[in-house]
């Protein structure tokens, strides 16, 4: 069964857990539990802020390093989920349900990409 990587895209400076409604974490936990029981959820996590990260770039045969935060970037990857689904349509359905759990005043995006399996 194919695996899909869902990349959660956020505008880092506009979302904080303080602004979430009281039932947000409970709804998210229930969805993750449902996905796990369905055999879809393989792994998921949020990511630390870009202020605590470093970008490494390879260009013209040289490495360069840029410490966060990355002010030139509006949208960053704020988390991920690795899921296993029968097809892209199912992966998108889980993604849709994931986004609908979030508070309506947040702006959150999701990029769903199939994992290229070795030898495929």
Buried (B, 14 or more C-beta within 10 A) or exposed (E): EBBBBBBBBBBBEEBEEEEBEEEBEEBBEEBBEEBEEEEBBBEBEEBEEBEEBEEEEEEEEEEEEEEBBBEEEEEBBBBBBBBBBEEEEBBBEBBEEBBEBBEEEBEBBBEBEBBEEEEE
